[in-house]
Amino acid sequence: MNEVTRHYDQLLAAHYSWMNGLPLEEKIAEQQALLVDLGLNDGPKGIAVDLGCGPGYQSFALMAIGYDTIIAIDTSAELLAELEAAATGQPIRTVHADLRGFPTLVGRASADAIVCMGDTLTHLEDRADVSTLYRDAYEALRPGGHFILTFRDLSQELTGLDRFLSVQSDDHRLMTCVLEYEPERVIVNDLLHVREASGWRFQKSRYRKLRLSPAEQVAELKRLGFTIGHDRPIGGLRAIAARK
């Protein structure tokens, strides 16, 4: 088990949907509008692959846009269970696996869309994994297929108190994260207080994220043969829409 999987299993998965701050229906509508804006309403809508699907925000959005089959992949059994509970009777196939193995689940040149959203991309272990993911996505897509990325731009270092970030809070839970910078990665320290009958319980966990420059990602995608349709900040993340 790598540190990202351990972090989700031990702390983050149980609070992930709460942390995102919107009911499922509103989050799906938000992601549907974003995906349409990034071009996914254009072209054939057969197979779509959701890498790091979590509780299914993008999977349900892809289905709402009209994709026939969604393959939703995540390492968190708890988040996949949330997705499955909400997806009764819908054409979403959940897979409990490392997203790096997705080529074994789809044929060559068979997918019409592949998305890797939220901040999933920075969870990969190293830049070589990112490069491999891009190559695998290019090979798995049909001509004209879409590859959508969103990720947090951590390439610029925050300093001092700016490294302390309030994530989410209510009367029963309070989450803060503190960032520590390494040359290639950022250590994310998640600090969570949960109110219980006997008082507040404190939980803590940490994991590393890659520091990825948006300009470098765009350049690498272009070298593989992708055409870039969008490259812009959206809601605190960087969004890149590429097409084979």
C-alpha positions as CSV (number, residue, x, y, z in Angstrom):
1,M,0.0,0.0,0.0
2,N,1.5,3.3,-1.0
3,E,1.2,6.5,1.1
4,V,-1.6,8.0,-1.0
5,T,-3.8,4.8,-0.6
6,R,-3.0,4.6,3.1
7,H,-3.9,8.3,3.6
8,Y,-7.3,7.8,2.0
9,D,-8.0,4.6,3.8
10,Q,-7.0,5.9,7.2
11,L,-8.4,9.4,7.0
12,L,-9.5,11.1,3.9
13,A,-12.1,8.7,2.3
14,A,-14.5,8.9,5.2
15,H,-14.6,12.7,5.0
16,Y,-14.1,13.2,1.2
17,S,-17.7,14.0,0.2
18,W,-18.1,16.3,3.2
19,M,-14.8,18.0,2.4
20,N,-16.0,18.9,-1.1
21,G,-18.9,20.9,0.3
22,L,-21.8,20.2,-2.1
23,P,-24.5,17.6,-2.2
24,L,-23.9,14.9,-4.8
25,E,-26.5,16.2,-7.3
26,E,-25.0,19.7,-7.2
27,K,-21.5,18.4,-7.6
28,I,-22.5,16.3,-10.6
29,A,-24.2,19.3,-12.2
30,E,-21.1,21.4,-11.6
31,Q,-18.8,18.8,-13.2
32,Q,-21.2,18.2,-16.1
33,A,-21.1,21.9,-16.9
34,L,-17.3,21.9,-16.7
35,L,-16.9,18.8,-19.0
36,V,-19.3,20.3,-21.6
37,D,-17.3,23.6,-21.4
38,L,-14.1,21.6,-22.0
39,G,-15.6,20.0,-25.1
40,L,-16.9,16.6,-24.1
41,N,-20.3,17.2,-25.6
42,D,-18.7,17.0,-29.0
43,G,-18.1,13.7,-30.9
44,P,-19.0,10.0,-30.3
45,K,-20.0,9.0,-26.8
46,G,-19.2,5.3,-26.3
47,I,-16.7,4.4,-23.6
48,A,-15.5,6.9,-21.1
49,V,-12.8,6.2,-18.4
50,D,-12.8,8.0,-15.1
51,L,-9.3,7.7,-13.5
52,G,-9.4,8.3,-9.8
53,C,-13.2,8.5,-9.8
54,G,-13.7,8.9,-6.0
55,P,-17.4,8.9,-5.2
56,G,-18.3,9.5,-8.9
57,Y,-18.7,13.2,-9.5
58,Q,-17.2,12.9,-13.0
59,S,-18.6,9.4,-13.7
60,F,-22.2,10.6,-13.2
61,A,-21.4,13.8,-15.2
62,L,-20.1,11.7,-18.1
63,M,-23.3,9.6,-18.0
64,A,-25.5,12.7,-18.0
65,I,-23.6,14.0,-21.0
66,G,-24.5,10.8,-22.8
67,Y,-21.6,8.4,-22.7
68,D,-22.8,4.8,-23.0
69,T,-20.4,3.1,-20.7
70,I,-18.3,4.5,-17.9
71,I,-15.3,2.6,-16.4
72,A,-14.7,4.2,-13.0
73,I,-11.3,3.3,-11.3
74,D,-10.1,4.1,-7.8
75,T,-7.9,2.6,-5.1
76,S,-10.4,3.5,-2.3
77,A,-13.0,0.8,-1.7
78,E,-14.9,3.2,0.6
79,L,-15.3,5.9,-2.1
80,L,-16.2,3.2,-4.7
81,A,-18.9,2.0,-2.4
82,E,-20.4,5.5,-2.2
83,L,-20.4,5.6,-6.0
84,E,-22.0,2.1,-6.3
85,A,-24.7,3.0,-3.8
86,A,-25.7,6.0,-5.9
87,A,-25.4,4.3,-9.3
88,T,-28.0,1.5,-9.0
89,G,-29.0,0.4,-12.5
90,Q,-26.7,2.9,-14.3
91,P,-24.0,1.9,-16.8
92,I,-21.0,2.6,-14.5
93,R,-18.5,-0.2,-14.0
94,T,-16.5,0.3,-10.9
95,V,-13.0,-1.1,-10.6
96,H,-11.0,-1.2,-7.4
97,A,-7.5,-0.8,-8.8
98,D,-4.5,1.4,-9.3
99,L,-5.4,3.8,-12.2
100,R,-2.0,3.1,-13.8
101,G,-3.3,-0.3,-14.8
102,F,-6.3,1.1,-16.8
103,P,-5.0,0.0,-20.3
104,T,-5.8,-3.6,-19.3
105,L,-9.5,-2.6,-18.9
106,V,-9.9,-0.9,-22.3
107,G,-8.9,-1.9,-25.8
108,R,-6.4,0.0,-27.9
109,A,-8.1,3.0,-29.6
110,S,-11.5,2.1,-28.0
111,A,-12.3,5.0,-25.6
112,D,-14.0,8.2,-26.6
113,A,-13.0,10.1,-23.4
114,I,-10.6,9.6,-20.5
115,V,-10.7,12.0,-17.6
116,C,-8.3,12.3,-14.6
117,M,-9.8,15.1,-12.5
118,G,-9.9,16.6,-9.0
119,D,-6.2,16.5,-8.0
120,T,-5.7,12.8,-9.0
121,L,-2.8,13.4,-11.3
122,T,-0.5,14.8,-8.6
123,H,-1.1,11.6,-6.6
124,L,1.0,9.5,-8.9
125,E,4.4,8.5,-7.5
126,D,6.7,10.2,-9.9
127,R,6.9,12.1,-13.2
128,A,7.6,8.9,-15.1
129,D,4.2,7.7,-14.0
130,V,2.6,10.9,-15.4
131,S,4.4,10.4,-18.7
132,T,3.3,6.8,-19.0
133,L,-0.3,7.8,-18.2
134,Y,-0.2,10.3,-21.0
135,R,1.1,7.7,-23.5
136,D,-1.4,5.1,-22.3
137,A,-4.3,7.6,-22.7
138,Y,-3.2,8.5,-26.2
139,E,-3.1,4.8,-27.2
140,A,-6.4,4.0,-25.6
141,L,-8.4,6.8,-27.2
142,R,-10.1,6.7,-30.6
143,P,-9.0,9.3,-33.1
144,G,-10.8,12.5,-31.9
145,G,-11.1,11.2,-28.4
146,H,-10.9,13.6,-25.4
147,F,-8.4,13.5,-22.6
148,I,-9.3,15.9,-19.7
149,L,-7.0,16.7,-16.8
150,T,-7.5,18.9,-13.8
151,F,-4.9,19.2,-11.1
152,R,-3.6,21.6,-8.5
153,D,-0.6,23.7,-9.6
154,L,1.9,23.2,-6.8
155,S,4.9,24.3,-8.9
156,Q,4.9,27.7,-7.1
157,E,5.9,27.5,-3.4
158,L,3.8,29.0,-0.7
159,T,5.7,30.4,2.3
160,G,5.1,31.3,5.9
161,L,1.5,31.2,7.1
162,D,0.2,30.9,3.5
163,R,1.2,27.2,3.9
164,F,-1.7,26.7,6.4
165,L,-5.0,26.2,4.5
166,S,-8.5,25.9,5.9
167,V,-10.2,23.1,3.9
168,Q,-13.7,22.7,5.4
169,S,-15.5,23.1,8.7
170,D,-18.9,22.9,10.3
171,D,-20.2,22.3,13.9
172,H,-18.9,18.8,14.0
173,R,-15.8,18.7,11.8
174,L,-12.8,21.0,11.1
175,M,-10.1,20.2,8.5
176,T,-6.9,22.1,8.0
177,C,-3.9,21.2,5.9
178,V,-0.3,22.3,6.1
179,L,2.1,22.2,3.2
180,E,5.8,21.3,3.3
181,Y,7.8,21.7,0.0
182,E,10.3,19.3,-1.4
183,P,12.0,19.9,-4.8
184,E,9.7,17.5,-6.7
185,R,6.8,17.1,-4.3
186,V,4.7,18.7,-1.6
187,I,4.0,17.0,1.7
188,V,0.3,17.5,2.5
189,N,-0.4,17.3,6.2
190,D,-4.2,16.9,6.8
191,L,-5.3,17.7,10.3
192,L,-8.9,16.8,11.3
193,H,-10.9,17.5,14.4
194,V,-14.2,15.5,14.8
195,R,-16.7,16.3,17.5
196,E,-17.8,13.2,19.5
197,A,-20.0,12.8,22.6
198,S,-16.9,12.9,24.8
199,G,-15.3,15.9,23.1
200,W,-13.1,16.6,20.1
201,R,-11.1,13.7,18.5
202,F,-8.0,14.7,16.6
203,Q,-6.8,12.8,13.5
204,K,-3.8,13.4,11.4
205,S,-2.2,11.9,8.3
206,R,0.2,13.0,5.5
207,Y,1.0,12.2,1.9
208,R,3.0,13.6,-1.0
209,K,1.8,15.2,-4.2
210,L,3.8,15.9,-7.3
211,R,4.6,19.5,-8.2
212,L,3.6,19.6,-11.9
213,S,4.0,22.7,-14.0
214,P,1.0,23.2,-16.3
215,A,3.2,24.5,-19.2
216,E,5.3,21.3,-19.0
217,Q,2.2,19.1,-19.1
218,V,0.9,20.9,-22.2
219,A,4.2,20.6,-23.9
220,E,4.4,16.8,-23.2
221,L,0.9,16.2,-24.4
222,K,1.6,18.1,-27.6
223,R,4.8,16.0,-28.2
224,L,2.6,12.8,-28.0
225,G,0.3,14.2,-30.7
226,F,-2.5,15.7,-28.7
227,T,-4.2,18.9,-29.7
228,I,-4.8,21.3,-26.8
229,G,-8.2,22.8,-26.7
230,H,-8.2,24.4,-23.3
231,D,-5.5,25.2,-20.7
232,R,-6.7,27.5,-18.0
233,P,-7.4,27.8,-14.2
234,I,-10.8,26.7,-13.0
235,G,-11.8,26.8,-9.3
236,G,-8.3,26.6,-7.8
237,L,-7.3,23.8,-10.2
238,R,-5.6,23.9,-13.7
239,A,-7.8,22.4,-16.4
240,I,-6.2,21.0,-19.6
241,A,-8.4,19.6,-22.4
242,A,-6.6,17.6,-25.0
243,R,-7.8,15.7,-28.1
244,K,-6.2,12.9,-30.1
